[in-house]
Amino acid sequence: MGGDQRAAADRLTAERRSQITEAAGELFGRRGYHAATIRDIALRVGVSPGLIYNYVQDKEELLLLVLDSLLDAYASRIPAALAGLRDPIARFAAALDTYCRIVAERPEATLLAYQESRSLRRPLREHIKRREIETNALIAACIRDGIAQGLFRPVDAELTAYRVVMMAHGWALKTWRLAGRMTIDDYIADSLDMLLGALLTPLGARRRAEAPP
């Protein structure tokens, strides 16, 4: 197989795996990990159940792919949102905004991380935990930058990053109520105001007030 053919085959494999992962995330979230079957997922994608096993070994690997795909989104989109931003307040706001929007786009995967990660074997659970720590560190770094420049109070950056994450996850956990009261834009703006109200020093508050809208 030539280089172009190999590249095309790799792209097709990646696309099919992505389709299978997306279908699995939706069905696991709607029916539950244990109730949804490989056959259900295959029907949703439009392939035979046997073909699924060309891409994954078993349902556990599918769950891992769903959770990894969510973490991939944080790991790629948060740095992209921060690129070119130098002000720590703007960077913090961009990180929060991006995290919340990913949660809103992928509520089923977010819920699965709470409900079903315990279904993974311990080495796979540890893998997910390590990746969570890495993605949360992107937010913690924004907080540390704000502290270093005197814009944020000297808080525990990792603990505060977890509070940001829990607030973002709140949209998926309680969307049945929140979505009827506000948009995701409203939720992000309100969350940012609350967090910055607790974090900003007087210098930080002046900096934010002087920032262009």
C-alpha positions in Angstrom: 0.0 0.0 0.0 1.4 3.4 -1.0 1.7 6.4 1.3 -1.4 8.1 0.0 -3.5 4.9 0.3 -2.2 4.3 3.8 -3.0 7.9 4.8 -6.5 7.5 3.4 -7.0 4.2 5.2 -5.8 5.8 8.4 -8.3 8.7 8.0 -11.1 6.3 7.3 -10.2 4.3 10.4 -10.1 7.4 12.5 -13.4 8.6 11.2 -15.1 5.3 11.8 -13.7 5.1 15.3 -14.9 8.6 16.0 -18.4 7.7 14.8 -18.5 4.6 17.0 -17.2 6.6 20.0 -19.9 9.3 19.5 -22.6 6.7 19.2 -21.4 4.8 22.3 -21.3 8.0 24.3 -24.8 8.9 23.4 -26.2 5.4 24.1 -24.2 4.9 27.3 -25.5 8.2 28.5 -29.1 7.6 27.6 -29.5 3.9 28.4 -26.7 3.4 30.8 -23.3 1.7 30.2 -24.5 -1.8 31.3 -27.8 -1.7 29.4 -26.5 -0.5 26.1 -25.0 -3.2 23.9 -22.5 -3.4 21.1 -25.4 -4.3 18.8 -27.2 -1.1 19.8 -24.1 0.9 19.0 -23.6 -0.9 15.7 -27.2 -0.2 14.7 -26.8 3.5 15.5 -23.6 3.7 13.4 -25.1 1.6 10.6 -22.6 -1.2 10.6 -22.7 -4.9 11.7 -21.9 -5.7 15.3 -18.9 -7.7 14.1 -17.4 -4.7 12.4 -17.2 -2.9 15.8 -14.7 -5.4 16.9 -12.3 -4.3 14.1 -12.0 -1.0 16.0 -12.3 -2.0 19.7 -11.8 -5.1 21.8 -14.8 -4.8 24.0 -17.4 -2.4 25.5 -15.0 -1.4 28.2 -12.6 -0.1 25.6 -15.5 1.9 24.1 -16.2 3.5 27.5 -12.5 4.4 27.7 -12.6 6.0 24.3 -15.7 8.0 25.2 -14.0 9.4 28.3 -10.7 9.9 26.5 -12.4 11.8 23.7 -13.9 14.3 26.3 -10.5 14.8 27.9 -9.0 15.2 24.4 -11.4 18.1 23.8 -10.2 19.8 27.0 -6.6 19.2 26.2 -6.8 20.6 22.7 -9.4 23.4 22.9 -8.3 25.1 26.1 -4.8 25.8 25.0 -6.2 27.0 21.6 -8.5 29.4 23.5 -5.6 30.7 25.5 -3.3 31.2 22.6 -2.4 34.9 22.1 -3.9 35.9 25.5 -1.5 37.4 28.0 -3.7 38.9 30.7 -4.3 36.3 33.4 -7.9 37.4 33.9 -8.7 37.0 30.2 -6.9 33.6 30.2 -8.9 32.4 33.2 -12.1 33.6 31.6 -11.2 31.8 28.3 -10.4 28.6 30.1 -13.7 28.6 32.0 -15.7 29.5 28.9 -14.1 26.7 26.8 -14.5 24.1 29.5 -18.2 25.0 30.1 -18.9 24.8 26.3 -17.4 21.4 26.0 -19.5 20.2 28.9 -22.6 21.7 27.2 -21.7 20.0 23.9 -20.9 16.6 25.6 -23.3 16.3 28.6 -23.6 12.5 28.2 -19.8 12.0 28.3 -19.6 14.3 31.3 -22.2 12.3 33.2 -20.5 9.0 32.2 -17.3 10.2 33.9 -19.3 10.5 37.1 -21.5 7.4 36.8 -19.4 4.8 35.0 -15.7 5.4 35.3 -15.8 3.0 38.2 -16.7 0.3 35.7 -13.2 0.5 34.2 -10.5 -1.7 35.4 -8.1 0.0 37.9 -5.3 0.7 35.4 -7.8 2.4 33.1 -9.3 4.4 35.9 -5.8 5.6 36.8 -5.3 6.6 33.2 -8.4 8.7 33.3 -7.4 10.3 36.6 -4.0 11.2 35.3 -5.5 12.9 32.3 -8.0 14.7 34.4 -5.2 16.1 36.5 -3.4 17.2 33.4 -6.4 19.0 31.9 -7.2 20.7 35.2 -3.6 21.9 35.4 -4.4 24.1 32.4 -6.9 26.0 34.5 -4.6 26.0 37.6 -1.8 27.6 35.5 -4.1 30.5 34.7 -4.8 31.0 38.4 -1.1 30.9 39.3 -0.4 33.5 36.7 -3.1 35.7 38.2 -1.6 35.2 41.7 1.9 36.0 40.5 0.8 39.3 39.0 -1.1 40.3 42.1 -4.5 40.1 40.3 -5.8 37.0 42.2 -5.7 36.3 45.9 -3.1 33.7 47.0 -5.5 30.7 46.8 -4.7 27.1 46.4 -4.6 27.0 42.6 -5.3 23.3 42.2 -8.2 23.3 44.6 -9.7 26.4 42.9 -9.3 24.7 39.5 -11.4 21.8 40.8 -14.0 24.3 41.9 -14.1 25.7 38.3 -14.4 22.2 36.9 -17.2 21.3 39.3 -19.1 24.5 38.4 -18.7 23.7 34.7 -19.9 20.1 35.3 -23.0 21.5 37.1 -24.4 22.3 33.7 -24.5 18.7 32.7 -25.4 17.4 36.1 -28.4 19.8 36.5 -29.2 20.7 32.9 -32.8 19.5 33.5 -33.3 22.6 35.6 -30.7 25.0 34.5 -31.4 24.8 30.7 -35.0 26.0 31.4 -33.8 29.0 33.3 -30.8 30.3 31.3 -28.6 29.7 28.2 -25.1 28.4 28.5 -23.9 31.9 27.8 -25.8 33.2 30.8 -24.4 30.3 32.9 -20.9 31.0 31.9 -21.2 34.8 32.6 -22.8 34.2 36.0 -20.2 31.6 36.9 -17.3 33.9 35.8 -18.7 36.8 37.9 -19.0 34.6 41.0 -15.5 33.1 40.7 -13.8 36.4 39.9 -15.7 38.0 42.7 -14.0 35.6 45.1 -10.6 35.6 43.3 -9.8 39.2 42.3 -7.6 41.5 44.4 -8.4 45.2 44.3 -5.8 45.5 41.6 -7.4 42.7 39.7 -10.9 44.2 40.1 -9.5 47.5 38.6 -7.9 45.7 35.8 -11.1 43.9 34.9 -13.1 47.1 35.1 -10.7 48.8 32.7 -10.7 45.9 30.2 -12.6 46.5 27.0 -16.1 44.8 26.9 
